Amino acid sequence: MFEPVIAPSGTLLGLLQRGRGDGTLHALTAPRAEALAALNHCVLRDPRHDWQVENRSLYYARLYLDLHGELDEIEAHLFDVEDAFDTEESRTGLALAVLGHLASYGRRDALQLLRRYAASGSNWAWALDELALRDDDAGLRSLAAPVLARFATDAEGEAELAAAVRDAFEPRPWRLWAEDPRESIATRVRAAHEAGCFDRWQRQMRPTGPRPGWSVQAVFEWAQQGFERGAALHVPAARCLVAVAGPEDRAEIVRAAEDGFDGARCTALRYLADGNDPDALDLIEGAVATGSPAVVEAAVDAFERMRSIAAVDRARGWARRPDPLGAAAGRMLACRGGVEDKDLVLGALREAVRGEGPDAPTLWTLVDGTGRLGIACAAPVLRHIYRETASSHLRGRAARALAATDPSFPAGFAVECLWDCEESTREIAARHAETGDARVVEQLRRLAADPAEEAEVQTAVRSRIAPEGPAA
């Protein structure tokens, strides 16, 4: 899947792609055709940088309802000839999830599209999972024959069917089909279920990797072998060292951390850092200065995991370094520093935005730390991140930090956050948005009554306002 192209944050398309609450508010006041065109663009060209963790489906489904949107373009996308060639879940997953939510709101056209796609589409398993949560037994039973027809009746086909049953996210359809009155269907599904359970048991009985009886050198060799074939094994290898290494092995481990092969060096650094070895910090600094990019990354990760007072003190000295260790030091202070570290954390936040932009991975930790330390003068930077980031998770973290640092948040961004795509962001808004605005009260009541809303959001809503009562 290609990296999504995100429109500017001041446009309707850019707002909807980001999942911002202002996207919904602007769409409802824009010409309907323009709003639906932007909405369809988002659903058919998934705008998420990480589609497996960021939420958009409920956000877009609610907007389809509010706009009384037709599903013709979703239908054309799902049943396009490209579906036979591009079978990646990312091509159709968002559209199917949107249809699932629409079906739960009573849209029969969405339910029918899901049934058709489950019977004939390449991403049928996703559609079936959506139906498992929303369709009735009769609808699911009607799909048994077309789904099973996907799998040949030879040994290879039965093995694929067993894997599909074993790995199904929602087991309800398979359980129904195992009790199907058509014996040919029930027998085949039950056999696939039994084969899947046996396969899982076999895998559990054949664990791979090093054993506690191995020597330190054997663990290092295993980690290096993984490194040479492109598999980063230093983290599990470091855990193995905990089991096999004794005090007499420390010198060997330190030597590996100083100048060992990359796999062994990464393993030794992780092991020593996790154990708060007195030489760990110096070895990490040396690794950043002399190591390969893989060693530098492992050294920085090992440092950030440290919890000791000595590590925090060292971070204060490293925070202004213009290298990965300096960035890691800023993140450590954001997580574990005190009020005396506010300037260093603020400096790291500003430098990250200036140097890497509003989507820099380092910002997640720095934004959290800014809120934790209550750095009020960081509010302008946090507002910039909130507006510009394409990550709805980072925007939610920025909203949480603004709630702790910006007095204007309750009457400002908190209002639009009630329509945000992320439930955690809606929860923050429900706790902070000023209820003097009629839109806020109306949306709070809508969230409280919506069966699709998350329980945490509804709990926050009810702490502020009763469904039919006055504002709290």
C-alpha positions as CSV (number, residue, x, y, z in Angstrom):
1,M,0.0,0.0,0.0
2,F,1.3,3.5,-0.9
3,E,1.8,6.1,1.7
4,P,-1.3,8.2,1.9
5,V,-1.3,11.8,0.6
6,I,-2.8,14.0,3.2
7,A,-4.4,17.3,2.2
8,P,-3.6,20.6,4.0
9,S,-5.2,20.8,7.5
10,G,-7.3,23.8,6.5
11,T,-9.3,22.0,3.9
12,L,-12.4,19.9,4.3
13,L,-10.6,16.8,2.8
14,G,-7.6,17.4,5.1
15,L,-9.8,17.6,8.2
16,L,-11.7,14.4,7.3
17,Q,-8.5,12.5,6.5
18,R,-7.2,13.4,9.9
19,G,-10.4,12.4,11.6
20,R,-10.8,15.7,13.3
21,G,-14.0,16.8,14.9
22,D,-13.9,19.9,12.8
23,G,-14.1,17.7,9.7
24,T,-17.6,16.6,10.7
25,L,-18.7,20.1,11.7
26,H,-17.4,21.6,8.4
27,A,-18.9,18.8,6.3
28,L,-22.3,19.4,7.8
29,T,-22.2,23.0,6.7
30,A,-20.6,22.5,3.3
31,P,-22.5,21.7,0.1
32,R,-23.7,18.1,0.4
33,A,-22.1,17.0,-2.9
34,E,-18.7,18.4,-1.8
35,A,-18.9,16.8,1.6
36,L,-19.8,13.4,0.2
37,A,-17.0,13.6,-2.4
38,A,-14.5,14.2,0.4
39,L,-16.0,11.5,2.6
40,N,-15.9,8.9,-0.2
41,H,-12.3,9.9,-1.0
42,C,-11.3,9.1,2.6
43,V,-13.2,5.8,2.8
44,L,-11.9,4.5,-0.6
45,R,-8.3,5.7,-0.1
46,D,-7.5,5.0,3.5
47,P,-5.7,8.1,4.8
48,R,-4.3,6.4,8.0
49,H,-0.5,6.0,8.3
50,D,-1.1,3.1,10.6
51,W,-4.4,1.6,9.5
52,Q,-4.2,-1.2,12.1
53,V,-4.4,1.0,15.2
54,E,-6.0,4.4,14.1
55,N,-9.8,4.6,14.2
56,R,-11.8,6.1,11.3
57,S,-14.7,3.7,10.6
58,L,-17.2,4.9,13.2
59,Y,-16.3,8.5,12.5
60,Y,-17.0,8.1,8.8
61,A,-20.1,6.0,9.3
62,R,-21.6,8.6,11.5
63,L,-21.0,11.2,8.8
64,Y,-22.6,9.0,6.2
65,L,-25.7,8.9,8.4
66,D,-25.7,12.7,9.0
67,L,-25.3,13.4,5.3
68,H,-27.8,10.6,4.3
69,G,-25.0,9.4,2.0
70,E,-25.5,6.8,-0.7
71,L,-23.2,3.8,-0.9
72,D,-22.7,3.6,-4.7
73,E,-19.1,4.5,-4.6
74,I,-18.2,2.0,-1.9
75,E,-20.0,-0.7,-3.8
76,A,-18.1,0.2,-7.0
77,H,-14.8,0.1,-5.1
78,L,-15.5,-3.3,-3.4
79,F,-16.6,-5.0,-6.6
80,D,-14.1,-3.4,-8.9
81,V,-11.9,-5.8,-11.0
82,E,-8.9,-4.6,-9.0
83,D,-10.3,-6.6,-6.0
84,A,-9.1,-9.8,-7.7
85,F,-5.5,-8.5,-8.1
86,D,-5.0,-6.3,-5.0
87,T,-6.0,-8.6,-2.1
88,E,-4.3,-6.5,0.7
89,E,-6.7,-5.9,3.6
90,S,-5.7,-2.2,3.5
91,R,-7.5,-1.7,0.2
92,T,-11.0,-2.6,1.4
93,G,-10.7,-2.9,5.2
94,L,-11.9,0.6,6.0
95,A,-14.8,0.5,3.6
96,L,-15.9,-2.8,5.1
97,A,-15.6,-1.5,8.7
98,V,-17.7,1.6,7.7
99,L,-20.4,-0.7,6.3
100,G,-20.3,-2.7,9.5
101,H,-21.1,0.3,11.6
102,L,-23.8,1.5,9.1
103,A,-25.4,-2.0,9.4
104,S,-25.4,-1.7,13.1
105,Y,-27.3,1.6,12.7
106,G,-29.9,-0.2,10.7
107,R,-28.8,0.6,7.1
108,R,-30.0,-2.5,5.2
109,D,-28.1,-1.5,2.1
110,A,-24.8,-1.7,4.1
111,L,-25.8,-5.2,5.4
112,Q,-26.6,-6.4,1.9
113,L,-23.2,-5.1,0.5
114,L,-21.4,-6.9,3.3
115,R,-23.2,-10.2,2.5
116,R,-22.4,-9.9,-1.2
117,Y,-18.8,-9.1,-0.6
118,A,-18.4,-11.9,1.9
119,A,-19.7,-14.3,-0.7
120,S,-17.5,-13.1,-3.6
121,G,-14.8,-10.6,-2.5
122,S,-11.1,-11.2,-1.8
123,N,-11.2,-9.8,1.7
124,W,-14.2,-12.0,2.5
125,A,-12.9,-12.8,6.0
126,W,-13.1,-9.2,7.1
127,A,-16.6,-8.8,5.8
128,L,-17.6,-12.1,7.6
129,D,-16.2,-10.7,10.8
130,E,-18.3,-7.6,10.4
131,L,-21.4,-9.7,9.7
132,A,-20.7,-11.9,12.7
133,L,-21.3,-8.9,15.0
134,R,-24.4,-7.6,13.2
135,D,-26.2,-10.2,11.0
136,D,-28.8,-12.6,12.1
137,D,-28.4,-16.4,12.0
138,A,-30.3,-16.8,8.8
139,G,-28.1,-14.3,7.0
140,L,-24.9,-16.0,8.2
141,R,-26.2,-19.5,7.3
142,S,-26.8,-18.3,3.8
143,L,-23.1,-17.6,3.4
144,A,-21.9,-21.1,4.4
145,A,-21.9,-22.6,1.0
146,P,-20.2,-19.7,-0.9
147,V,-17.5,-19.3,1.7
148,L,-16.8,-23.1,1.9
149,A,-16.7,-23.2,-1.9
150,R,-13.6,-21.0,-1.8
151,F,-11.6,-24.0,-0.4
152,A,-10.8,-27.0,-2.6
153,T,-11.7,-30.4,-1.1
154,D,-8.2,-31.8,-1.6
155,A,-5.6,-31.9,1.3
156,E,-4.3,-28.4,0.5
157,G,-7.7,-26.9,0.4
158,E,-8.8,-28.6,3.7
159,A,-5.6,-27.3,5.3
160,E,-6.4,-23.7,4.2
161,L,-9.9,-24.1,5.5
162,A,-8.6,-25.3,8.9
163,A,-6.3,-22.3,9.0
164,A,-9.2,-19.9,8.2
165,V,-11.3,-21.4,11.0
166,R,-8.4,-21.4,13.5
167,D,-7.5,-17.7,12.7
168,A,-11.0,-16.3,12.5
169,F,-11.4,-13.1,14.5
170,E,-15.1,-13.7,15.1
171,P,-16.0,-17.4,15.6
172,R,-19.7,-17.1,15.5
173,P,-20.3,-17.9,11.8
174,W,-18.1,-21.1,12.0
175,R,-20.0,-22.2,15.1
176,L,-23.3,-21.8,13.3
177,W,-22.0,-23.7,10.3
178,A,-20.7,-26.5,12.5
179,E,-24.3,-27.1,13.5
180,D,-25.7,-26.6,10.0
181,P,-28.5,-29.0,9.1
182,R,-26.7,-29.6,5.8
183,E,-24.5,-32.5,6.7
184,S,-21.9,-31.7,4.0
185,I,-21.3,-28.3,5.5
186,A,-21.4,-29.2,9.2
187,T,-19.1,-32.2,8.8
188,R,-16.5,-30.1,6.8
189,V,-16.5,-27.2,9.3
190,R,-16.2,-29.5,12.3
191,A,-13.3,-31.3,10.8
192,A,-11.6,-28.0,10.0
193,H,-12.1,-26.9,13.5
194,E,-10.6,-30.1,14.9
195,A,-7.6,-29.8,12.5
196,G,-7.0,-26.2,13.5
197,C,-7.0,-27.1,17.2
198,F,-4.5,-29.9,16.6
199,D,-2.3,-27.7,14.6
200,R,-2.2,-25.1,17.4
201,W,-1.3,-27.8,19.9
202,Q,1.5,-29.0,17.7
203,R,3.0,-25.6,17.4
204,Q,2.9,-25.1,21.1
205,M,4.7,-28.4,21.6
206,R,7.5,-27.4,19.2
207,P,8.9,-24.1,20.7
208,T,11.9,-22.7,18.9
209,G,14.8,-20.5,20.1
210,P,17.5,-20.9,22.7
211,R,17.1,-22.9,25.9
212,P,18.1,-21.9,29.4
213,G,20.9,-24.5,29.3
214,W,22.7,-22.7,26.6
215,S,25.9,-20.8,27.3
216,V,26.4,-17.0,27.0
217,Q,28.4,-17.5,23.9
218,A,25.7,-19.7,22.3
219,V,23.1,-17.0,23.0
220,F,25.4,-14.4,21.3
221,E,25.8,-16.6,18.3
222,W,22.1,-17.1,18.0
223,A,21.5,-13.3,18.1
224,Q,24.2,-12.8,15.5
225,Q,22.8,-15.4,13.2
226,G,19.4,-13.7,13.4
227,F,21.1,-10.3,12.7
228,E,22.8,-11.7,9.6
229,R,19.5,-12.9,8.1
230,G,17.7,-9.7,8.9
231,A,15.9,-10.8,12.1
232,A,16.4,-8.6,15.2
233,L,16.7,-11.2,18.0
234,H,18.6,-9.1,20.5
235,V,15.6,-8.5,22.7
236,P,14.7,-12.2,23.2
237,A,18.4,-13.0,23.4
238,A,18.8,-10.6,26.2
239,R,16.0,-12.3,28.1
240,C,17.8,-15.6,27.5
241,L,21.0,-14.1,29.0
242,V,19.0,-13.5,32.2
243,A,18.4,-17.2,32.4
244,V,21.9,-18.5,31.5
245,A,24.4,-15.8,32.7
246,G,25.9,-15.7,36.1
247,P,28.3,-13.2,37.8
248,E,31.3,-15.0,36.3
249,D,30.0,-14.1,32.8
250,R,29.9,-10.3,33.3
251,A,33.3,-9.7,31.8
252,E,32.4,-11.5,28.6
253,I,29.1,-9.6,28.3
254,V,30.8,-6.3,28.8
255,R,33.4,-7.1,26.1
256,A,30.6,-7.9,23.7
257,A,28.9,-4.6,24.5
258,E,32.2,-2.8,23.8
259,D,33.2,-4.3,20.5
260,G,31.3,-7.5,19.7
261,F,29.6,-8.4,16.5
262,D,26.4,-6.3,16.0
263,G,23.9,-9.0,17.1
264,A,25.9,-9.8,20.2
265,R,26.6,-6.1,21.0
266,C,22.9,-5.3,20.8
267,T,22.1,-8.2,23.1
268,A,24.7,-7.3,25.6
269,L,23.7,-3.6,25.8
270,R,20.1,-4.6,26.3
271,Y,21.0,-7.1,29.0
272,L,23.3,-4.7,30.9
273,A,20.8,-1.8,30.7
274,D,17.9,-3.9,31.9
275,G,20.0,-5.0,34.9
276,N,21.2,-1.5,35.7
277,D,24.8,-2.5,35.4
278,P,27.1,0.3,36.7
279,D,28.9,0.4,33.3
280,A,25.7,0.3,31.1
281,L,25.5,4.1,30.6
282,D,29.1,4.5,29.5
283,L,28.8,1.5,27.2
284,I,25.6,2.9,25.7
285,E,27.3,6.3,25.1
286,G,30.2,4.4,23.4
287,A,27.9,2.4,21.3
288,V,26.2,5.5,20.0
289,A,29.6,7.0,19.1
290,T,31.1,3.9,17.4
291,G,28.3,1.5,16.5
292,S,26.5,0.7,13.3
293,P,23.0,2.2,12.8
294,A,21.5,-1.1,14.2
295,V,23.7,-0.9,17.3
296,V,22.9,2.8,17.8
297,E,19.2,2.1,17.7
298,A,19.5,-0.8,20.1
299,A,21.6,1.3,22.5
300,V,19.1,4.1,22.5
301,D,16.2,1.7,23.1
302,A,18.1,0.1,25.9
303,F,18.8,3.5,27.5
304,E,15.1,4.6,27.3
305,R,14.1,1.5,29.2
306,M,16.3,2.3,32.2
307,R,14.5,3.4,35.4
308,S,17.4,4.3,37.6
309,I,18.2,7.7,39.1
310,A,21.6,7.5,37.5
311,A,20.0,7.2,34.0
312,V,17.8,10.3,34.6
313,D,20.8,12.2,35.8
314,R,22.7,11.2,32.7
315,A,19.8,12.2,30.5
316,R,20.0,15.7,31.9
317,G,23.6,15.9,30.6
318,W,22.7,14.3,27.2
319,A,19.5,16.2,26.5
320,R,21.1,18.9,24.3
321,R,23.1,16.4,22.2
322,P,22.2,16.7,18.5
323,D,22.0,13.0,18.0
324,P,19.7,10.0,18.7
325,L,21.0,9.8,22.3
326,G,20.1,13.4,22.9
327,A,16.6,12.8,21.5
328,A,16.3,9.7,23.7
329,A,17.4,11.8,26.7
330,G,14.6,14.3,26.1
331,R,12.1,11.5,26.0
332,M,13.4,10.0,29.2
333,L,13.0,13.3,31.0
334,A,9.5,13.7,29.5
335,C,8.7,10.3,31.1
336,R,10.7,10.4,34.4
337,G,12.0,13.9,34.9
338,G,10.9,16.4,37.4
339,V,9.7,20.0,37.3
340,E,13.4,21.1,37.1
341,D,13.5,19.5,33.6
342,K,10.7,21.5,32.1
343,D,13.0,23.6,29.9
344,L,14.9,20.6,28.6
345,V,11.6,18.8,27.7
346,L,10.2,21.9,26.1
347,G,13.4,22.4,24.1
348,A,13.3,18.8,22.9
349,L,9.6,19.3,21.9
350,R,10.4,22.4,19.9
351,E,13.4,20.9,18.2
352,A,11.5,17.8,17.2
353,V,8.7,19.8,15.6
354,R,11.2,22.2,13.9
355,G,13.5,19.4,12.6
356,E,11.1,16.5,11.9
357,G,7.6,18.0,11.6
358,P,4.3,17.4,13.4
359,D,4.4,13.6,12.7
360,A,7.8,12.8,14.2
361,P,7.6,9.5,16.2
362,T,9.5,11.1,19.1
363,L,6.7,13.6,19.7
364,W,4.4,10.9,21.2
365,T,6.5,10.7,24.3
366,L,7.4,14.4,24.4
367,V,3.8,15.5,24.1
368,D,2.8,13.2,27.0
369,G,5.7,14.5,29.1
370,T,4.7,18.1,28.4
371,G,1.2,17.4,29.8
372,R,2.6,15.4,32.7
373,L,4.9,18.3,33.7
374,G,2.3,20.9,33.1
375,I,4.5,23.1,30.8
376,A,2.0,25.9,30.1
377,C,4.3,27.7,27.7
378,A,4.3,24.7,25.4
379,A,0.6,25.2,24.5
380,P,1.3,27.0,21.2
381,V,3.5,24.1,20.0
382,L,0.9,21.6,21.2
383,R,-1.8,23.4,19.3
384,H,0.3,23.3,16.1
385,I,0.8,19.5,16.6
386,Y,-2.9,19.1,17.2
387,R,-3.8,20.9,14.0
388,E,-1.2,19.5,11.7
389,T,-0.5,15.9,12.6
390,A,-1.9,13.2,10.4
391,S,-1.9,10.8,13.3
392,S,-5.2,10.7,15.2
393,H,-3.4,9.0,18.1
394,L,-0.8,11.8,18.4
395,R,-3.6,14.4,18.1
396,G,-5.4,12.7,21.0
397,R,-2.2,12.9,23.1
398,A,-1.9,16.6,22.2
399,A,-5.4,17.1,23.3
400,R,-4.7,15.5,26.6
401,A,-1.6,17.6,27.1
402,L,-3.6,20.8,26.2
403,A,-6.2,19.9,28.8
404,A,-3.4,20.0,31.4
405,T,-1.6,23.1,30.1
406,D,-4.0,25.4,28.1
407,P,-6.8,27.3,29.9
408,S,-8.5,27.9,26.5
409,F,-8.9,24.2,25.8
410,P,-12.4,23.7,27.3
411,A,-13.9,26.4,25.1
412,G,-11.6,25.7,22.1
413,F,-10.3,22.3,20.8
414,A,-12.3,20.4,23.5
415,V,-15.5,21.3,21.7
416,E,-14.5,19.8,18.3
417,C,-12.9,16.8,20.1
418,L,-16.5,15.6,20.9
419,W,-16.7,14.6,17.2
420,D,-13.1,13.2,16.9
421,C,-12.5,9.8,15.4
422,E,-10.6,8.4,18.4
423,E,-12.7,7.4,21.4
424,S,-10.0,8.4,23.9
425,T,-10.1,11.9,22.5
426,R,-13.8,12.0,22.7
427,E,-13.5,10.9,26.3
428,I,-11.1,13.8,27.1
429,A,-13.6,16.2,25.4
430,A,-16.5,14.8,27.4
431,R,-14.6,15.6,30.6
432,H,-13.5,19.1,29.7
433,A,-15.7,20.7,27.0
434,E,-17.6,23.7,28.3
435,T,-21.3,23.0,28.2
436,G,-22.4,26.6,27.7
437,D,-22.3,25.9,23.9
438,A,-25.6,24.3,22.7
439,R,-23.7,22.1,20.3
440,V,-21.7,20.6,23.2
441,V,-24.9,19.7,25.1
442,E,-26.5,18.2,22.0
443,Q,-23.5,16.1,21.2
444,L,-23.0,14.9,24.7
445,R,-26.6,13.6,24.7
446,R,-26.1,12.0,21.4
447,L,-23.0,10.2,22.6
448,A,-24.7,9.1,25.8
449,A,-27.6,7.5,23.8
450,D,-25.5,6.0,20.9
451,P,-25.1,2.2,21.4
452,A,-22.0,2.2,19.2
453,E,-20.2,4.6,21.5
454,E,-17.5,3.2,23.8
455,A,-18.4,2.7,27.5
456,E,-15.5,4.9,28.7
457,V,-16.8,7.8,26.6
458,Q,-20.4,7.4,27.9
459,T,-19.2,7.2,31.5
460,A,-17.4,10.5,30.9
461,V,-20.4,12.0,29.3
462,R,-22.7,11.0,32.1
463,S,-20.4,12.6,34.6
464,R,-21.1,15.9,33.0
465,I,-24.6,15.8,31.8
466,A,-27.8,13.7,32.2
467,P,-29.4,12.5,28.9
468,E,-32.5,14.6,29.5
469,G,-31.2,16.9,32.3
470,P,-29.5,20.3,32.6
471,A,-25.7,20.7,32.1
472,A,-23.5,19.9,35.0
